[in-house]
């Protein structure tokens, strides 16, 4: 009998009901023809038709996390009370300095004896860090926590981009995802090797960041007046670095797992259709092995790869015993990739 390995046993996604189209973004700039034109150009270039935004005051980060986790638990055929640990990836928690994981624990009525921690501040890379954290923890027989554990990724960025430059406001959507990870016994002959690759380059931090609100530039009346609490990005630099680093990390993770592009389905961070196409091209993934949701979700940051995986599983494009390569790139700059054998999904 094969030895147990950590694997995804359930996955869910949550998108707000409010659909935001290109014309809705253009309406943010009613007196600026140049901005409206830019929104239209960026929408086509990045590949976004619609994205979802929460209605302010009606949904918070923990709410989307709860919806996604309920769906993941249902697929995994467990009870919410079975969850032993939560790793929550977000850069937009319900409250500053309060872990979203604790908010989620309370919202779902989970035990107050489980470990809850945020993998915060990692932006678009957050979910991959959470997944690795859970896999390492659940595999550690000496100090680890037994499963099933939850890796959650949620981002609500709509409130941070509506006063940003038009190209930034166009890109981002809100959404959440959750994965249940547990130790499973693979089917005979199923793939079992997991691959990881992670890196960071803080010298380019100000290529993608929010200028004020941290310890380098505290919130003040002046920072608010200067609109310094919105996302700012050097688009050309980020595109260049994203392609290079996502390819680099993907190759390293595949090498560790002992596979090539012929053996996996690519689930890239849903940041930009052109970036995803170039990454897939350099890695030699054909179109039918690449999962893309950006046209109807936009860039949901920490949630994006999980939402894409959940949709792919739901559509039958990712099945039990397939391998997926999840790769992301985000603020920091930080970047990484994980090869996951999907040996824990329910049998058809």
C-alpha positions in Angstrom: 0.0 0.0 0.0 1.3 3.5 -0.9 2.3 5.8 1.9 0.1 8.7 2.7 0.8 12.1 1.2 -0.7 15.6 1.8 -3.3 16.4 -0.9 -6.2 18.6 -1.7 -9.4 16.8 -0.8 -11.8 19.7 -1.4 -11.8 23.2 -3.0 -14.3 26.0 -3.2 -14.5 29.6 -4.5 -16.6 32.6 -3.7 -17.3 35.6 -5.9 -19.4 38.6 -5.0 -22.7 39.0 -6.8 -21.9 42.5 -8.0 -20.7 42.3 -11.6 -18.5 45.3 -12.8 -18.0 45.8 -16.5 -15.7 48.1 -18.4 -18.4 50.8 -18.5 -18.7 50.7 -14.7 -15.0 51.4 -14.4 -15.2 54.2 -17.0 -18.0 55.8 -14.9 -15.4 56.3 -12.1 -13.9 59.0 -14.3 -17.0 60.9 -15.6 -15.1 64.0 -16.7 -11.9 62.4 -17.9 -12.1 61.2 -21.5 -8.4 60.2 -21.4 -9.1 58.0 -18.4 -12.1 56.4 -20.0 -10.2 55.6 -23.1 -7.4 54.1 -21.1 -9.9 51.8 -19.2 -11.1 50.5 -22.5 -7.6 49.9 -23.8 -6.4 48.2 -20.6 -9.5 46.0 -20.4 -8.8 44.6 -23.9 -5.0 44.3 -23.4 -5.3 42.5 -20.0 -8.2 40.4 -21.1 -10.9 41.4 -18.6 -14.5 41.7 -19.6 -16.0 41.7 -16.1 -14.9 41.4 -12.5 -16.7 41.1 -9.2 -16.7 43.8 -6.5 -18.3 43.5 -3.1 -21.0 46.0 -2.1 -19.4 48.1 0.6 -20.7 47.2 4.1 -22.3 44.0 2.9 -19.4 41.6 2.5 -16.0 41.5 4.2 -12.9 39.3 3.7 -14.0 36.7 6.3 -17.5 36.4 4.6 -16.0 35.4 1.3 -13.6 33.0 3.1 -16.5 31.4 4.9 -18.5 30.9 1.7 -15.5 29.3 -0.1 -14.6 27.1 2.9 -18.2 25.7 3.2 -17.9 24.6 -0.5 -14.5 23.1 0.1 -15.7 21.2 3.1 -18.7 19.8 1.1 -16.4 18.5 -1.6 -14.1 17.0 0.9 -17.1 15.2 2.6 -16.1 16.4 6.1 -17.7 18.6 8.7 -16.6 22.1 9.5 -15.9 20.9 13.0 -13.3 18.5 11.6 -10.9 21.3 10.6 -7.9 21.5 12.8 -6.1 24.5 11.4 -6.6 27.6 9.2 -3.9 29.4 7.1 -5.5 32.5 5.7 -3.8 34.4 2.9 -4.9 38.0 2.5 -3.6 41.6 2.3 -7.0 43.0 3.0 -8.3 41.6 6.3 -11.6 42.7 7.9 -9.7 44.9 10.4 -6.1 45.9 10.5 -4.1 44.1 13.2 -6.8 41.4 13.6 -6.2 38.0 11.9 -8.8 37.2 9.2 -8.3 33.6 10.2 -9.7 34.3 13.7 -12.6 36.2 12.2 -13.3 33.2 10.0 -13.1 30.8 12.9 -15.7 32.8 14.8 -18.0 33.2 11.7 -18.1 29.5 11.1 -18.4 28.5 14.8 -15.2 26.5 14.7 -13.5 25.3 17.9 -11.5 28.0 19.8 -8.7 25.4 20.2 -7.6 25.3 16.6 -4.6 27.1 15.2 -5.5 30.2 13.2 -2.9 32.3 11.4 -2.8 34.8 8.6 -0.3 34.6 5.8 -0.6 38.3 5.4 1.1 40.9 3.2 2.1 38.4 0.5 -0.5 39.8 -2.0 -0.9 37.6 -5.1 1.5 35.0 -3.7 -0.4 34.5 -0.4 -2.3 31.4 -1.3 0.8 29.5 -2.4 2.5 30.3 0.9 -0.6 29.2 2.8 -0.7 25.9 0.8 3.0 25.2 1.5 2.6 26.1 5.2 -0.3 23.6 5.5 1.5 20.8 3.6 4.7 21.2 5.7 2.7 21.3 8.9 0.4 18.4 8.2 3.4 16.3 7.1 5.4 16.9 10.3 4.9 13.9 12.5 6.8 15.4 15.4 5.5 19.0 15.7 2.8 19.2 13.0 -0.9 19.5 13.4 -3.0 16.6 12.0 -5.6 17.3 9.3 -7.8 18.2 7.7 -6.5 21.7 7.5 -7.7 24.7 5.5 -5.7 27.0 3.2 -7.8 30.1 2.4 -7.1 33.0 0.1 -9.3 36.1 -0.1 -8.8 39.6 -1.4 -11.1 42.6 -1.4 -9.2 45.3 -3.2 -12.1 47.2 -4.8 -12.0 49.8 -2.0 -8.3 50.4 -2.7 -8.5 50.8 -6.4 -11.5 53.0 -7.1 -9.6 56.2 -6.7 -6.4 54.8 -8.3 -5.1 55.4 -11.8 -7.4 54.0 -14.5 -5.1 51.1 -15.5 -5.0 50.0 -11.8 -8.8 50.3 -11.3 -9.4 48.2 -14.4 -7.4 45.2 -13.3 -8.6 44.1 -9.8 -11.6 42.1 -8.7 -12.7 40.7 -5.3 -13.0 37.0 -4.5 -12.1 34.1 -2.3 -11.1 30.5 -2.3 -10.4 27.7 0.1 -8.7 24.3 -0.1 -9.0 21.4 2.3 -5.7 19.5 2.6 -5.4 16.2 4.4 -3.2 13.1 4.4 -4.5 10.6 1.8 -3.4 7.2 0.4 -3.0 7.7 -3.4 -4.5 5.3 -5.9 -2.0 2.7 -7.2 0.2 4.3 -9.8 -1.0 7.8 -9.1 1.6 10.7 -9.0 2.9 11.5 -5.6 5.8 13.9 -5.9 5.2 17.5 -4.8 7.4 20.3 -6.0 8.1 23.8 -4.4 10.0 26.9 -5.6 9.8 30.3 -3.9 11.8 33.5 -4.0 11.7 37.3 -3.4 13.4 40.5 -4.5 12.7 43.4 -2.2 14.8 45.8 -4.2 11.7 46.2 -6.5 9.2 46.7 -3.7 8.1 50.1 -4.9 7.2 48.8 -8.3 4.0 47.5 -6.9 2.8 48.9 -3.5 0.5 51.1 -1.5 2.7 54.1 -0.6 1.2 55.1 2.7 -0.3 53.5 5.8 2.7 51.5 6.9 5.6 52.3 9.2 7.6 54.1 6.4 4.8 56.6 5.8 2.2 56.6 8.4 -1.4 57.7 7.7 -2.0 61.4 7.9 -4.3 64.0 6.6 -1.7 64.8 4.0 -1.3 61.2 2.8 -5.1 61.0 2.4 -5.2 64.3 0.5 -2.5 63.0 -1.8 -4.4 59.8 -2.5 -1.4 57.6 -1.2 -3.6 54.8 0.1 -4.2 53.2 -3.3 -2.4 50.6 -5.3 0.4 51.9 -7.5 2.3 49.9 -10.1 5.0 50.2 -12.6 3.2 48.2 -15.3 6.1 47.6 -17.8 8.5 46.6 -15.0 6.0 44.3 -13.3 5.2 42.6 -16.6 8.8 42.0 -17.4 9.6 40.6 -13.9 6.4 38.6 -13.7 7.2 36.6 -16.9 10.8 36.0 -15.9 10.1 34.9 -12.4 7.0 32.8 -13.1 8.9 30.9 -15.7 11.9 30.5 -13.4 9.8 29.3 -10.5 7.8 26.9 -12.6 10.8 25.2 -14.0 12.3 24.8 -10.6 9.1 23.3 -9.1 8.7 21.0 -12.1 12.3 19.9 -11.7 11.8 19.1 -8.0 8.7 17.1 -8.9 10.5 15.3 -11.7 8.0 16.4 -14.4 7.8 18.5 -17.6 5.0 20.6 -19.1 3.6 17.5 -20.7 2.7 16.1 -17.3 0.7 19.0 -15.7 -2.0 21.5 -16.1 -0.8 25.1 -15.7 -2.8 27.4 -13.3 -1.1 30.8 -13.4 -1.9 33.8 -11.3 -4.7 35.6 -13.2 -3.0 39.0 -13.5 -2.8 39.7 -17.2 -3.7 37.6 -20.2 -0.6 38.6 -22.1 1.6 37.6 -19.2 -0.1 34.2 -18.9 0.2 33.6 -22.6 3.9 34.4 -22.5 4.6 32.2 -19.5 2.7 29.3 -21.0 4.6 29.8 -24.3 8.0 29.8 -22.6 7.1 26.8 -20.6 5.7 25.0 -23.7 2.2 24.5 -22.3 -0.5 24.2 -25.0 -3.6 26.2 -24.6 -5.7 23.2 -23.5 -3.4 22.7 -20.5 -3.7 26.3 -19.3 -6.5 27.5 -17.0 -7.7 31.1 -17.3 -10.5 32.9 -15.5 -9.3 36.5 -15.9 -12.0 37.4 -18.4 -14.7 37.2 -15.7 -12.8 37.6 -12.4 -10.0 40.1 -13.1 -7.0 39.9 -10.8 -8.2 38.6 -7.4 -4.7 38.7 -6.0 -4.3 36.0 -3.2 -7.5 34.2 -4.4 -6.7 34.0 -8.1 -5.0 30.6 -8.5 -7.4 29.0 -6.1 -10.5 30.4 -7.9 -9.1 29.2 -11.2 -8.4 25.7 -9.7 -11.9 25.5 -8.3 -13.5 26.4 -11.6 -11.3 23.9 -13.4 -12.3 21.1 -11.0 -15.9 22.1 -11.3 -15.7 21.9 -15.1 -13.9 18.6 -15.2 -10.7 20.2 -16.6 -8.8 19.0 -13.5 -9.6 15.5 -12.2 -8.4 13.1 -9.6 -4.8 12.1 -10.2 -4.0 15.0 -12.5 -1.0 17.2 -11.6 -1.4 21.0 -11.5 1.3 23.6 -11.6 0.2 26.7 -9.6 2.5 29.7 -10.1 2.2 33.3 -8.9 4.0 36.6 -8.7 3.1 39.6 -6.6 4.1 42.6 -4.5 7.3 42.3 -2.6 8.4 41.4 -5.1 7.7 37.7 -4.2 7.0 34.7 -6.4 6.7 31.0 -6.4 5.3 27.8 -7.8 3.9 24.5 -6.5 3.4 21.2 -8.3 0.4 19.4 -6.7 -0.7 15.9 -7.5 -4.5 16.0 -7.2 -4.8 12.6 -5.7 -7.2 13.5 -3.0 -10.1 14.8 -5.1 -13.3 12.8 -4.9 -13.7 9.9 -7.3 -16.1 10.5 -10.2 
